[in-house]
Each structure stands twice: as structure tokens, then as C-alpha cells.
Amino acid sequence: MTCKNLKENFGLEYDKPNAFVRSQCFPDCVYLLWSAFCFLYHFVWIILEIYWEITDQTDNKSWFIFLTNWGYLVIFIYFGLDCSFSIYIHCVRKGSVTPSNSMNLYLKTVWVIFNIMNASSILITFSYFTFLDANMHARSINKHMINSVFTVLNIVITDKPVRFWHMWFPALFAVIYLIFNGVYQKVGDEDPIYPVLDWNKFGSALEFSLLELLIALPVSHTIVFVFYKLRCCCPRRPHEESPTYEHFNNPESPDKQDIHSLELAINPQGMYKTFNKM
């Protein structure tokens, strides 16, 4: 992998910035309605969460210490930025994202948050129902189940790309939270935020952290990547040029290399066969 390939796979350059404000399969008006609905839905829930945090006297732990709430804030921020920028582009600039047809700082920021939201939502859903005592009340369902539903639907509806190697964005997010979790327990509160992350039992906490970072998170991002590839197989709107053939069959394209990486992850013997043919 050359330096150019590394930049394309790990970086934030994309030759079709308009993809960040529209749908692959649906008209622009449908995408605008979807984006506005998602923002308003999560805005209402954030207001309710603030109200419940202020009025609930039974829970002494801060709302901001839980990974679930970090993830939900990411969802809210993403849909807020996506909705405002999409409305601005379609209603003010009449569909033109950037004059130079290149990625600006705003689009790159949205792309980073998009990547973090996707993998972290699925990771939170999986971890909550696997390792913790799940509560099936409305607040819990919204933050531990509906969050992933919105994530998957958004991947299907939008035209935003997903890079396999962009896994490092949600991984960095997870590392930051794990550091915060350990510091909070040692400095601010002796009780662990989560029973499975008790840093007084350093060995078990480290083992769980590595399990999440090295297995659960890559699997979550791979699920996101698979949904993206399935979406790419769907027909595009008739007036849109399809980027799938030349783009995905170009061996230098990040998407082609992403597919190869995924194939090797699923079937490592493919690498052995490749060397045998050389």
C-alpha cells in the first residue's frame, strides 16, 4: 500500500462531495425530509433527557459519564449538522456543495462524525444487551435499540461513502471513552460506571476493553461496511451517474481496496492463493 493509497483509505478526500447531501436511491426532497425528521426526533429526545436528568432524584450518577449517552450525543450532533447543511445546500446554493467540487472542512467533519456514529451505535446495542442487565423502558429502548435502527436506515438512505479503514475514527472515540472511564473512577468516584469496567480489578477491565476494541468494534464497523456495499448494489436515481463500475473496478480506488481487505478478513487463504500464482 503506497502513501497515496494510505491517504485515500485513511484520509477524508472524496471526489463526489454532493454525495454528502443527497440520497443514492431517492429524490432530494425525500433525503431532506429524512434528515429533518431525524434531527427533530433526536432533538426532542435530548430535551427530554435533560429534563429527566434534572428532575430524577433517584440516580446520583451524572448523565455524561455513560458511553450510551456519549453515543447518543454523537447521533444528535450528526443529524443536526447533516440537516442544516443539506437544507442550506439545496435551498440556498441550489445543489452546489463546493465551487471546486472538493471536500471542505465541514464535509470532512460530518464524515468523521458519521463514521463514529455508525460503529458506536451498533457497538452500544451489542454491548448493552450482551454484558449488562438490559432495561426495556422507553428511554433504554430509544438509546440502545432505536439508535442502531436509525444508523442502518441512514446508511441505506444516504449516499455517503463508508471506508473500511475509517474504522480508526470510532476506535479513537472508544479509546477516549475508556481513558475517561478509568480516570473518572480513580479520581471522581470509587464505584465503577459499568460493572464490567471496574478498574479496581485492572486485569478484567483491561481484558474487557481489549475485547471491545479488537473484536466488537471491528465487527460493528464491518456490519456498517456490509450495509454500505449492499446499498451500492442498489440502482441509483436515473439522472445520477453511477460511480460503481469504474470506481469499484479501479484497483487504485479505496473502495476496491476495501473489498479486498474484507475478502482477506473473511478468507485469509485468498492471500495464500495469490502468492501461489506469482
Buried (B, 14 or more C-beta within 10 A) or exposed (E): EEEEBEEBBBBBEBEBBBBBBBBBBBEBEEBBEBBBEBBEBBBEBBEEBEEEEEEEEEEEEEBEBBBBBBBBBBBBBBBBBBBBBBBEBBEEEEEEBBEEEEBEEBBBBBBBBBBBBBBBBBBBBBBBEEBEEEEEEEEBEBBBBBBBEBBBEBBBBBBBBBBBBBBEBBBEBBBEBBEBBBEBBEEEEEEBBBEBBBBEBEEEBBEBBEBBBEEBBBBBBBBBBEBBBEBBEEEBBEEBEEBBEEBBEEEEBBBBBBBBBBEEEEEEEEEEEEEEEE
